[in-house]
């Protein structure tokens, strides 16, 4: 049994879409059926289903709002992570916890390894980092997986925003001096299920398998590069203008460079990771299919 929190989010919905392809039973929960901020809510679900694995996709992810809603972000990303890790430990449940590239300050010029110094620039990144520390304190049989720039056909994300703006604005301006790697939530969901398969099929696991990993799609892009690809694949001809971060101020400061080194996760779990352009093409095909339009 795999228990999934945050099932109404992008990752949770992609896990639902893939579920039938894997030989597992699932318990998909949302904040109504499992509120990570309430120990009683977590205990109830674990006592009911006795999961072997828990994928924690529940998070406060409103990066800019977190600057003024510090307690709300802290309750979910820190206290929620701690409570979930404690209950996982109690029920001998392996925890796969999703974290973020925003734990880094972006001052590095090469991809960040998992053991690189952590220095969050904003409240969201800080709460996610504190959440990671809570995971390791309460359940050493965990995998923390940091990702970045998540998108999918579900929910609100950069790809859907760019498609909307491109079809409704005469000009779209996009930041070009923030560099990272887009991540297709479908690919991340598949990776999580493949990791669980790997854990299930391995007769003896090395003790150092329980650690932090990085996962994004292959390749590097600026937000401007990403937007260009969205427009091209969506056949949108609206002009795009590259701008600097200082021209688009936001409440939360973002790292200028947050490319993650994925060597550890690829080597440990024998993974193939698609390039972000390849995965973006698949996502846009799905979006176009929903809207009855042929994608390039």
C-alpha positions in Angstrom: 0.0 0.0 0.0 1.2 3.5 -1.0 -0.3 6.4 0.8 -0.1 9.7 -1.1 -0.7 13.0 0.5 -1.6 16.1 -1.5 -3.4 14.1 -4.2 -5.2 17.2 -5.7 -1.9 18.8 -6.6 0.1 18.5 -9.9 2.2 15.6 -8.7 -0.7 13.9 -6.9 -2.9 13.9 -10.0 -0.1 12.6 -12.2 0.4 9.7 -9.7 -3.3 9.0 -9.9 -3.1 8.9 -13.7 -0.2 6.4 -13.6 -1.4 4.3 -10.8 -3.0 1.5 -12.9 0.4 0.8 -14.6 2.0 -0.3 -11.3 1.3 -3.4 -9.1 0.4 -1.4 -6.0 -2.6 -0.5 -3.9 -3.0 3.2 -3.2 -4.6 5.5 -0.7 -4.9 8.9 -2.3 -5.5 11.6 0.3 -6.0 15.3 0.2 -6.2 17.9 3.0 -9.8 16.9 3.8 -9.0 13.2 4.4 -5.4 13.7 5.7 -4.4 17.1 7.0 -0.6 16.9 7.6 -0.9 19.6 10.2 -3.0 17.3 12.5 -1.5 14.2 14.0 -4.9 12.7 14.6 -5.7 13.0 10.9 -2.4 11.3 10.0 -2.8 8.5 12.6 -6.3 7.7 11.4 -5.2 7.1 7.8 -2.2 5.1 8.8 -4.1 2.9 11.2 -6.7 2.3 8.5 -4.4 1.3 5.7 -1.0 0.4 7.2 1.0 1.7 4.2 4.5 0.4 3.4 5.3 3.7 1.6 4.2 7.3 1.9 4.7 9.8 -0.9 4.4 13.3 0.7 3.2 15.6 -2.1 1.4 17.9 0.3 3.1 21.3 0.6 2.5 25.0 0.9 3.9 26.1 -2.5 2.7 29.7 -2.9 6.2 31.2 -2.9 5.3 34.8 -2.9 2.4 34.5 -0.5 4.6 32.7 1.9 6.4 36.0 2.6 3.3 37.3 4.3 1.8 33.9 5.4 4.9 32.6 7.2 2.9 30.6 9.8 0.7 28.9 7.1 3.8 27.8 5.2 5.5 26.7 8.4 2.6 24.6 9.6 2.5 22.6 6.4 6.1 22.5 5.3 7.8 22.1 8.7 5.3 20.9 11.3 3.4 18.8 8.7 6.6 17.1 7.5 7.6 16.4 11.2 4.2 14.8 12.1 4.2 12.7 8.9 7.7 11.5 9.5 6.9 10.6 13.1 3.9 8.5 12.1 5.8 6.8 9.3 8.5 5.8 11.8 5.8 4.4 14.1 4.3 2.3 11.4 7.6 1.2 9.8 6.6 3.1 6.6 9.2 4.3 4.1 8.7 8.0 3.4 9.4 9.7 0.0 9.3 13.4 0.7 9.3 16.1 -2.0 11.5 19.2 -1.5 12.7 22.0 -3.7 15.7 23.7 -5.4 14.8 26.8 -3.4 16.8 25.6 -0.5 19.8 27.0 -2.4 20.8 30.6 -2.8 21.7 30.4 -6.5 25.2 31.8 -6.2 26.9 28.7 -7.5 27.8 28.4 -11.2 27.7 24.6 -11.5 24.8 22.2 -10.8 24.1 21.7 -7.1 25.0 18.4 -5.5 22.8 17.1 -2.7 25.5 18.0 -0.1 26.0 21.6 -1.3 25.6 24.3 1.3 22.0 25.2 1.9 21.0 28.9 2.1 17.4 29.7 1.2 16.6 33.2 0.0 12.9 33.2 0.9 10.3 31.9 3.4 9.1 29.1 1.2 12.7 27.7 0.7 13.5 28.1 4.4 10.4 26.1 5.4 11.1 23.4 3.0 14.7 23.1 4.3 13.4 23.0 7.9 11.0 20.3 6.7 13.9 18.2 5.4 15.6 18.5 8.7 12.5 17.3 10.5 12.3 14.3 8.1 15.8 13.1 9.0 15.2 13.7 12.7 12.1 11.6 12.9 12.4 8.9 10.2 15.8 7.9 8.9 14.2 5.4 6.4 13.3 8.3 4.1 14.1 9.6 0.7 14.1 13.4 0.3 13.8 14.3 -3.4 14.4 17.9 -4.4 12.9 19.1 -7.7 12.3 22.4 -9.5 10.0 24.3 -11.9 7.2 21.7 -11.8 4.5 21.8 -14.5 1.8 19.5 -15.8 -1.7 19.7 -17.4 -3.1 20.0 -13.9 -3.4 23.0 -11.7 -1.6 26.3 -12.0 1.9 26.4 -13.4 4.2 28.3 -15.8 3.3 26.4 -18.9 -0.4 27.0 -18.6 0.2 30.6 -17.6 2.4 31.3 -20.7 -0.2 29.7 -23.0 -2.9 31.9 -21.5 -0.9 35.1 -21.7 0.4 34.3 -25.2 -3.2 34.0 -26.5 -4.5 37.0 -24.6 -1.7 39.6 -24.5 0.0 41.6 -27.3 3.4 41.1 -25.7 4.7 38.8 -23.0 7.8 39.7 -20.9 9.7 36.8 -19.2 12.8 36.8 -17.0 15.9 35.6 -18.7 18.5 35.7 -15.8 17.1 32.9 -13.6 18.5 29.5 -14.7 17.2 26.1 -13.8 15.6 22.9 -15.1 11.9 22.4 -15.8 10.4 19.3 -14.4 7.4 17.5 -15.9 5.2 16.2 -12.9 4.4 13.1 -14.9 8.1 12.2 -15.1 8.6 12.8 -11.4 5.5 10.7 -10.6 6.8 7.8 -12.7 10.2 8.1 -11.1 8.7 7.9 -7.6 6.8 4.7 -8.5 9.9 3.2 -10.2 11.9 3.9 -7.0 9.3 2.1 -5.0 9.5 -0.8 -7.4 13.2 -0.8 -7.0 13.0 -0.9 -3.2 10.4 -3.7 -3.3 12.5 -5.8 -5.7 15.8 -5.4 -3.9 16.5 -8.2 -1.5 19.0 -6.2 0.5 19.2 -2.4 0.4 22.4 -0.5 1.3 22.0 1.6 4.4 23.2 4.7 2.5 20.2 4.5 0.1 18.2 6.5 2.5 19.3 10.1 1.7 18.6 13.2 -0.3 18.4 13.0 -4.1 17.8 15.6 -6.9 15.4 15.1 -9.7 14.5 17.3 -12.6 14.3 16.8 -16.3 17.6 16.9 -18.2 18.8 20.1 -19.7 19.1 23.7 -18.5 16.9 26.7 -19.4 16.0 30.3 -18.4 12.4 31.1 -17.8 12.6 32.9 -21.1 13.9 29.8 -22.9 11.2 27.8 -21.3 8.5 30.3 -22.5 9.9 30.3 -26.0 9.6 26.5 -26.2 6.0 26.7 -24.8 5.1 29.3 -27.5 6.8 27.3 -30.3 5.1 24.0 -29.4 1.7 25.7 -28.9 2.0 27.6 -32.2 1.7 30.9 -30.4 3.2 33.9 -32.4 2.9 36.6 -29.7 6.2 38.4 -29.2 8.3 37.4 -26.2 10.6 40.0 -24.6 13.4 38.9 -22.3 13.8 40.9 -19.1 16.0 41.0 -16.0 14.8 39.9 -12.6 15.1 43.5 -11.3 12.4 44.5 -13.9 10.0 42.0 -12.5 10.1 42.4 -8.7 8.4 39.8 -6.6 7.8 39.6 -2.8 10.0 36.5 -2.6 13.6 36.5 -3.9 14.5 33.6 -6.3 17.9 31.9 -6.8 19.5 33.1 -10.1 20.9 29.6 -10.7 19.3 26.4 -9.3 20.3 23.6 -11.7 20.4 20.3 -9.7 23.0 17.5 -10.2 21.0 14.3 -10.7 23.9 11.8 -10.8 23.0 10.1 -7.5 19.4 9.3 -8.3 20.3 8.1 -11.8 23.1 5.9 -10.6 21.3 4.5 -7.6 17.9 3.7 -9.2 19.1 3.1 -12.8 16.9 5.8 -14.2 16.6 7.3 -17.6 15.5 11.0 -17.4 14.0 12.7 -20.5 15.2 16.1 -21.7 12.8 18.9 -20.6 11.9 19.8 -24.2 10.9 16.2 -24.9 8.7 16.2 -21.8 7.2 19.6 -22.6 6.1 18.3 -26.0 4.2 15.5 -24.3 2.6 17.9 -21.8 1.4 20.3 -24.5 0.0 17.4 -26.6 -2.1 16.5 -23.6 -3.2 20.0 -23.1 -4.1 20.4 -26.8 -6.0 17.1 -26.7 -8.1 18.4 -23.8 -8.9 21.4 -25.9 -9.4 19.5 -29.2 -6.4 21.1 -31.0 -3.6 19.4 -32.7 -0.1 20.1 -31.2 3.0 20.3 -33.3 
